[in-house]
Amino acid sequence: MNVHGVFYFFWYTMRMKLISWNVNGLRAVHRKGNFDDVFKKKPDILCLQETKAHPDQLPDEVRGVKGYHSFFSSSEVKKGYSGVAVYTREKPKKVKYGMGVLKFDQEGRFLELHFKNFVLLNVYFPNGGQGPERLQYKFDFYDAFLEHIEGLRKSGKKIIFCGDVNTAHEEIDLARPKENSKNTGFLPEEREWIDEVVRAGYIDTFRHFHPNKKDAYSYWDMKTHARDRNVGWRIDYVFASSNLQNTFKSASIMSQMFGSDHCPVVLDLK
């Protein structure tokens, strides 16, 4: 290995950039040019949610990006719905496409990648709208997911999970907390689940670095042009188990990245 190779090996093994983004349609983001834009940020791992496409519906340059291994989980219940994808420089040791619960797995909301030093879960958590049945589905998904990652953690794994959680945790995490206190996405029961996640030892990496930062959002309603006024919600997260805390370098929100009603969120590890 030459000097440049040694330097690259040292840099790559000691640093990692993870970007997570709800793209609200992968084909649309590609057409707008924003798919290429996010790769210009040089992520080591890129996690996408709400891809709304099966791999065979994607152009070759989206299905396979040079220098990356790509994995997709798509909805089996209807087309143009849900879906997640992961692009990673390092080839994972193992990939799982569901939690093993049919009613959740068939919606294409989950990818689990096992790497040497941690397990990554890219998840598009359900929206609780459209009535009580769907809200209960969201709660059931939440409970099943936490049980799943606790099983991994208790087996000795280090955990990173990211994605659109579809809930703002605290009042600081949305622009209009009082007006939304009875709306899904900010219900006490939804927020309590995130409390439970934190109590279990998972760290909201953005709040770890920015505990009091206001007006930091990752989602804005497009119909009301809310992004122009920054009337938003922080519902996209990167959580990590506490046994990874000493590897955290920084966390941020890429609020100037457009193409979706969400923007990417970032965790840098050292």
N, C-alpha and C positions, 0 to 999 in steps of 0.2 A: 504494500500500500504506500503511495507517495505522500508527500507532505500535505497536499490539498485533500487527499483522501482521509488522512488522519484527522485533519481539522474538521471535515464534514462529519465524520463519524462521531467525533466528540460533541459537535454542536447538536447533531440530530438526536443522539442518545441522552443528552442532558436537557433538551428543550422540546416543548411540544405546544403547538397552537391548535386549539379546538374551537371551531366555529359551529354554532347551531342556528338554524334559520327556518322558520315556517315560510315557505315560498308561495303558498296559496296558488299552486299550479306550476309545476316544474317546466312544462312546455311553454307557458306564458312568460316565465322569467327568462327562459332561454331566448325567446323571440325578442324580448326587450333588450337583450344584451347584458342583463345583470348576472346571469350565470357565469359568464366569463369574468365579470367584475369581481365576484367573490373569490375566485381562484387567484386573482391578482394579489390578494391578501396573503397568499401562500399558506393556507391551512395545512397542517399535518393530518388533521381529521376534519371533514366537513359532514355535519349531520343535517339533513333536511326533513322537514315535516310537511304534511298536506301536499304531497307531490301530485296527487290526482291523476296518476298515469301508471299503467303497467310498463315494464321495461320494453316490451315490443312495440309500444307506442312512441318511444323516444328516439330521436335521431342518434346516429352512431356516436357523434361527438359529445352527447349528453350521457348516453349509456356507458361509455367508456372514455375516461379522461386520462391522457398520457401521464404516466407516473403515479397513477392511483389504482387501487383495487376498489371496485364498486359493488354494492349490495343493495337490493331493493326488496321491500315488502309492500304488497299492493292489496287493495280491497277485493275480496271475493264476493261481496254482497251486491255491489253496484259499481259501474264504471264512473271515472271522473270524481272519485271520492276518496278522502283520507290518503293513506300511503306515506311511507318513510323511505329514506335512502341514506346510505353512508358511503363516503369516498375517503379512503385512507391510504397513506403512503406505505405504511407497514402492513403486511399481510397478517390478518388475525389467525390465531391458532384454531379458533372454532367460531362458528356463527350460528345463532339460533333465530328463528323467524317468528317466535311467539312464546307466550308464557305457558302454553299447554292447556289453555282454556278456550274452547272453540268459539264461544260467543264474543270473545275479545279478539282472538287471533284472526278471525275471518275478515275483520275490518282493516287489516294491514297497518296496525298502529305501533309495531314493536320490532326492533332489531337489537340483538344482543351479541356483541363482539368480544371475544376473549383474547386479550393481548398478554404479553409476558408479565407486565407489571400491574395490570388492572383489568377490570371488566367494564366495558362501555355499553350503556343502554340508551338508544335513541328512541324516543317515545312521543307519539302524538296523542296526548290524553284527550278523552272525549269532552265535547261541549255539553253543558247541562241544560241547554235550551230545548225547545220543542216539547215541553210537557214533563209531568212527573215521572213517566216511565224512563225517559232519557236521562233525567237527573239521577234516578236510582242506578241506571247503567253506569254513569260516571262515578258514583260512590263505590259501586261494586268493583269497577276497574281500579280505582284508587287503592282499595283494600287488598285486592289480589296482587297489585304491583308491589306494594310495600312488603307484603308477605314474601313475595318472590325475591326481592333484593335483600331482605333480611336473611333469607336462606343462603344466598350467595355470600353475604358478609360473614355469617356465622361459620361458614365453611373455610374462612380464611382469606376471602377475596377482598381486594380493594375496589371500590365502586365509584364510577362516574355515571350519572344519568343526566340527560339533557333533553330539552324539547319544549313544546308548547303545553304547559300544564293547565292552561285555561282557567286559572284562578290567580287573582292578585292577593298576595299574602297579607300585607298590612296597609293601613290608610295611606302611607307614604307611596305605595305602589300603584296608585291610580289618581287621576286628577279630580274625580268627583266621588269621593268615598260615601258621603252621606246620601247622595242621590241614588247610589247603586247598592245600598246596604241590603236591599231585599231582592236584588237581581242575581241570577246565576253568574258565577265568576267572582262574586264577592260575598256570597252567603256565609254566615258564621260556620256552618258545617263544612263547607269547602275549605275555608281558611284554617279550621281546626285540623284538617288532614295535613296541611303543610306544617302546622305546629307539631304534629305527631312525627312527621319526617325529621324535623329538626331535633326533637327530643330523642329520636332513635340514633342520632349521631351523624346526620348528613348536613353538610354545610352549604348554604346558599352562597356561592362563591362571589357573586356580585356584591351582596351585602357584607360579606367578610371584608372586602376592601373599601366599600362605600356605605357604611352603616347609616348615614344620615343624608345621603344625597337625594334631593328632591327633583321632581320633573324628569326622572329617568325612566322612560317607557320603551316598550318594545312592540306595542300594538296600538293602532289607531283606527277608528271606524272610517271607512272610505266614503260612505254615503253622506256623511256630514262634514267631510273635508277636515276631520279632527286633527290630522297631522299638521296642517297649516297653523293651527293654534296650539299644538302640543297638548291636546286634551286626550291623554292616552292611558294605557294600562301596561304594567310590567307583568306579563303572564308567561314569558319565556325565560327559562332558567337553565343554569348548569349547576347541579348539586354534586358534591363529592363526599365520600365517607371521610371521617375525621382522621383516619390513618393515612390519608394523602395530604393533609394540611401542610406539612413541611415542604411539599413540592409546589405549592401555589406561588406564582410569580405576579400575576395581575388578572383582573377581570374587567370587562368593559361591554358597552352596548354600542353597536355601530349604527347610530341614529341617522347617519348621512348615506346609508346604503338603501337605495330605493328598489322598486320592482314588485313589492308585495305590500299588504296591509300590516305586515310585521317587518321588523329589521333584525339582523343577526345579533346574537350575543356571543361573547368570546371568553374563553379561559385560557390563559397562558401558564404552562407548567415549566418549572426549571429543572 
